[in-house]
Amino acid sequence: MASSKIQALWNHPAGPKTIHFWAPTFKWGISIANIADFSKPPENLSYPQQIAVACTGIVWSRYSTVITPKNWNLFSVNVAMAGTGLYQLSRKIRHDYFSEAEPAVAEQ
């Protein structure tokens, strides 16, 4: 039973014998690097970079659901990219626009 599932994965049009498997697999490196940057101070984050990561994730997540064959590896990596990019953007925005307003309110 397990052997037939492995063989089905191996022979799938988006399986390990194709670029449709390996490209999204290597793309996980971007999401992993973005997760590693969660500990980075928000002032060191880049708006253009995080916007690019988030938008790429959103656009390609949608694309991966309408292509044939369905590529769930591509979908999952792009959902992760969108999520990490949006999280990093929220950290940067909170730091740049809301962190300075809080001490002023606390002083009053």
Residue frames as qw, qx, qy, qz and C-alpha x, y, z in Angstrom:
[[0.000, 0.886, 0.464, 0.000, 0.00, 0.00, 0.00],
 [0.279, -0.835, 0.103, 0.463, 2.69, 2.50, 1.00],
 [0.471, -0.163, 0.595, 0.630, 4.75, 1.50, -2.01],
 [0.287, 0.596, 0.637, 0.396, 1.89, 2.37, -4.38],
 [0.099, -0.958, -0.231, 0.141, 1.47, 5.80, -2.73],
 [0.405, -0.630, 0.350, 0.563, 5.19, 6.52, -3.05],
 [0.423, 0.125, 0.684, 0.582, 5.11, 5.41, -6.67],
 [0.157, 0.816, 0.532, 0.164, 2.06, 7.61, -7.32],
 [0.217, -0.912, 0.023, 0.347, 3.90, 10.59, -5.81],
 [0.482, -0.360, 0.535, 0.593, 7.02, 9.78, -7.82],
 [0.313, 0.279, 0.716, 0.559, 5.06, 9.62, -11.09],
 [0.093, 0.827, 0.459, -0.310, 2.79, 12.61, -10.37],
 [0.481, 0.710, 0.200, 0.473, 3.05, 15.46, -12.94],
 [0.082, -0.880, 0.225, -0.409, 4.27, 17.72, -10.10],
 [0.916, -0.387, -0.016, 0.101, 6.35, 14.98, -8.44],
 [0.520, -0.702, 0.330, 0.357, 10.06, 14.80, -7.61],
 [0.665, 0.131, 0.515, 0.525, 11.01, 14.00, -11.22],
 [0.286, 0.754, 0.379, 0.454, 9.91, 17.48, -12.33],
 [0.239, 0.251, -0.172, 0.922, 10.86, 21.11, -11.83],
 [0.450, -0.555, -0.268, -0.646, 7.32, 21.63, -10.56],
 [0.799, -0.498, -0.319, 0.110, 8.40, 19.85, -7.39],
 [0.698, -0.107, -0.170, 0.688, 11.91, 21.19, -6.93],
 [0.133, 0.505, 0.067, 0.850, 11.28, 24.90, -7.59],
 [0.513, -0.694, -0.112, -0.492, 8.75, 25.29, -4.74],
 [0.870, -0.353, -0.240, 0.248, 10.85, 23.04, -2.51],
 [0.572, 0.083, -0.122, 0.807, 13.85, 25.34, -2.84],
 [0.101, -0.628, -0.158, -0.755, 11.56, 28.37, -2.48],
 [0.687, -0.632, -0.358, 0.024, 10.99, 27.27, 1.13],
 [0.622, -0.041, -0.200, 0.756, 14.41, 28.83, 1.77],
 [0.005, -0.471, -0.088, -0.878, 12.86, 32.29, 1.42],
 [0.619, -0.617, -0.255, -0.413, 10.20, 31.54, 4.03],
 [0.823, -0.328, -0.294, 0.359, 12.76, 29.96, 6.36],
 [0.435, 0.176, -0.116, 0.875, 15.00, 33.03, 6.03],
 [0.254, -0.561, -0.149, -0.774, 12.03, 35.29, 6.74],
 [0.770, -0.551, -0.305, -0.098, 11.19, 33.24, 9.85],
 [0.719, -0.114, -0.244, 0.641, 14.82, 33.58, 10.98],
 [0.170, 0.363, 0.004, 0.916, 14.38, 37.36, 10.63],
 [0.477, -0.713, -0.443, -0.260, 11.56, 37.35, 13.22],
 [0.660, -0.562, -0.215, 0.450, 14.25, 38.01, 15.80],
 [0.429, 0.255, 0.132, 0.857, 15.69, 40.89, 13.77],
 [0.014, -0.476, -0.356, 0.804, 14.89, 44.39, 15.07],
 [0.429, 0.708, 0.560, -0.030, 11.96, 45.85, 13.10],
 [0.084, 0.896, -0.131, -0.415, 13.94, 48.96, 12.17],
 [0.231, -0.448, 0.740, 0.445, 16.22, 46.72, 10.10],
 [0.530, 0.388, 0.752, 0.055, 13.36, 45.30, 8.00],
 [0.048, -0.162, 0.442, 0.881, 12.79, 46.52, 4.47],
 [0.552, 0.429, 0.332, -0.633, 9.35, 47.60, 3.24],
 [0.560, 0.499, -0.441, -0.492, 10.11, 46.80, -0.44],
 [0.188, 0.257, -0.948, -0.003, 11.48, 43.36, 0.41],
 [0.231, 0.170, 0.851, -0.439, 8.58, 42.37, 2.65],
 [0.568, 0.475, 0.109, -0.663, 5.99, 43.76, 0.24],
 [0.467, 0.442, -0.669, -0.372, 7.59, 41.68, -2.52],
 [0.050, 0.091, -0.979, 0.173, 7.58, 38.54, -0.36],
 [0.374, 0.309, 0.646, -0.589, 3.94, 39.05, 0.72],
 [0.571, 0.520, -0.083, -0.629, 2.62, 39.93, -2.76],
 [0.339, 0.367, -0.828, -0.254, 4.54, 37.08, -4.39],
 [0.103, 0.032, 0.948, -0.299, 3.04, 34.70, -1.87],
 [0.474, 0.419, 0.440, -0.638, -0.50, 35.96, -2.43],
 [0.537, 0.536, -0.335, -0.559, -0.32, 35.98, -6.24],
 [0.340, 0.330, -0.867, -0.151, 1.36, 32.57, -6.58],
 [0.288, 0.080, 0.855, -0.424, -0.92, 30.97, -3.99],
 [0.611, 0.475, 0.226, -0.591, -3.85, 31.84, -6.20],
 [0.484, 0.547, -0.566, -0.382, -2.03, 30.69, -9.35],
 [0.026, 0.264, -0.961, 0.073, -1.16, 27.33, -7.80],
 [0.450, 0.234, 0.736, -0.449, -4.86, 26.56, -7.31],
 [0.626, 0.599, 0.115, -0.486, -5.88, 27.20, -10.92],
 [0.272, 0.570, -0.708, -0.316, -3.10, 25.41, -12.80],
 [0.978, 0.011, 0.095, -0.186, -3.19, 21.80, -13.90],
 [0.614, -0.388, -0.685, 0.052, -1.91, 19.71, -12.26],
 [0.447, -0.863, -0.023, -0.233, -2.64, 21.12, -8.82],
 [0.596, 0.330, -0.491, 0.543, 0.64, 21.83, -7.10],
 [0.594, -0.756, -0.260, -0.097, 0.07, 21.77, -3.34],
 [0.704, -0.245, -0.083, 0.661, 3.78, 22.18, -2.61],
 [0.236, 0.350, 0.183, 0.888, 3.71, 25.46, -4.54],
 [0.380, -0.717, -0.349, -0.468, 0.52, 26.49, -2.75],
 [0.717, -0.612, -0.264, 0.203, 1.88, 25.77, 0.74],
 [0.593, -0.103, -0.031, 0.798, 5.20, 27.55, 0.23],
 [0.080, 0.437, 0.233, 0.865, 3.43, 30.63, -1.09],
 [0.522, -0.736, -0.349, -0.253, 0.95, 30.70, 1.78],
 [0.722, -0.457, -0.166, 0.493, 3.97, 30.59, 4.10],
 [0.415, 0.161, 0.121, 0.887, 5.64, 33.40, 2.13],
 [0.186, -0.651, -0.318, -0.663, 2.50, 35.56, 2.29],
 [0.658, -0.682, -0.319, -0.007, 2.12, 34.90, 6.00],
 [0.679, -0.334, -0.091, 0.647, 5.72, 35.66, 6.92],
 [0.284, 0.316, 0.210, 0.880, 5.81, 38.74, 4.69],
 [0.320, -0.711, -0.331, -0.531, 2.60, 40.13, 6.15],
 [0.709, -0.611, -0.265, 0.230, 3.80, 39.42, 9.69],
 [0.584, -0.116, 0.008, 0.803, 7.10, 41.22, 9.03],
 [0.051, 0.506, 0.281, 0.814, 5.23, 44.17, 7.49],
 [0.505, -0.752, -0.345, -0.246, 3.00, 44.38, 10.56],
 [0.708, -0.449, -0.164, 0.520, 6.08, 44.43, 12.81],
 [0.413, 0.129, 0.150, 0.889, 7.66, 47.19, 10.72],
 [0.156, -0.628, -0.357, -0.673, 4.47, 49.29, 10.59],
 [0.620, -0.712, -0.330, 0.028, 3.87, 48.92, 14.35],
 [0.652, -0.314, -0.067, 0.687, 7.44, 50.01, 15.02],
 [0.308, 0.201, 0.242, 0.898, 7.47, 52.94, 12.57],
 [0.206, -0.481, -0.330, -0.786, 4.01, 54.36, 13.19],
 [0.646, -0.607, -0.334, -0.320, 2.75, 53.23, 16.58],
 [0.748, -0.230, -0.402, 0.476, 5.72, 52.75, 18.91],
 [0.269, 0.167, -0.160, 0.935, 6.48, 56.50, 19.17],
 [0.393, -0.497, -0.239, -0.736, 2.85, 57.42, 19.88],
 [0.734, -0.424, -0.530, 0.020, 2.64, 55.10, 22.91],
 [0.506, -0.177, -0.405, 0.741, 5.21, 56.90, 25.14],
 [0.059, -0.249, -0.054, -0.965, 3.51, 60.25, 24.47],
 [0.617, -0.460, -0.402, -0.497, 0.16, 58.85, 25.62],
 [0.739, -0.315, -0.518, 0.296, 1.79, 57.27, 28.69],
 [0.351, 0.063, -0.274, 0.893, 3.35, 60.58, 29.76],
 [0.257, -0.406, -0.175, -0.860, 0.03, 62.43, 29.83]]
